[in-house]
Amino acid sequence: MPNFARDGFVHRNVRVPMRDGITLATSLFLPEGDGPWPVVLVRTAYNRVPMNGAEFTRRGIAFAVQDVRGRYDSGGEWYPFLHEADDGEDTLDWLALQPWCNGRVGMFGASYLAATQFYAALTQHPALCALNPQFMAGDPWKRAYYCDGALSLGLTWSWLCFECSARTSEAAWMPLFDVAAVLRSLPVVDMDVASGAGEVPWYRDYIRNNRYGPHWEPLNVREHLDRVRVPMLLMGGWYDYYAGETCRNFAALGGEQHGHRMILGPWTHGLNPTSVLGEVDFGTNGRWPARKRRNGSSAPAAG
């Protein structure tokens, strides 16, 4: 086991082993001192490198950010959602065994980073103590890649054929294409080739499985949220594609039972650092983080 320093040093590429021998690239930010500390874990499909744990270490919290399987520096083969429960559980096992971890791990993040939290929660790992899933569906057939059977073409195509068609994001290539022309091309299953990505297996699987069934059932976490006892703070935006999903997930958890809470605000697919969205200024409380009151406490978030 690596002998991690106790000086607040950043460990850039720790290889965390999974049950099948694959290792996942993980960056660690440790506070100064000897610990042990609670840990905040983020598992991302969008590159761990830009994430900085300094805000946590200043508060005496260790921060771990990990590239999920098959993305960026992590080993293995990528397939959306398929490995997140097992890999999340194995990562929690590893963290709980580290001498600098006090056995309490929380998670946060938006979109796919929220999905990794949902799958981790279903494992009921004893180290997991709090979650903050933001802007994500609980049933991707109900409202994500399909919407009760209607294909969400723009989302499914752009995410799977550009953002996640390779080990690293290729979304920067999208403006070079005539998006409208590609989205009108037929057959739909060949849009990956029309986008220059070649044949993308997961895109083709999503298109061909156009009815609810064995492909989608394992991805439906909402059917199992009633057994989750880890307190969640769900966050969503009124103008996000998943606003209704946030409410449905909260209801499936049992509302405020077991410490669950929900915040909805004037945001799209992410927290808005300004009070203006489109042509509307929602005022000071529309920003996130919320403004401070004169006595130093945070004002309640909008919604």
Helices and strands as residue ranges (DSSP letters): E 10-17, E 23-29, E 37-44, H 54-57, E 62-67, H 84-97, E 101-110, H 112-122, E 128-134, E 146-147, E 150-151, H 153-158, I 159-163, G 171-176, H 179-184, G 188-190, H 191-194, H 201-208, G 217-219, G 222-227, E 233-237, H 243-253, G 257-259, E 261-265, E 276-277, E 280-281, G 284-286
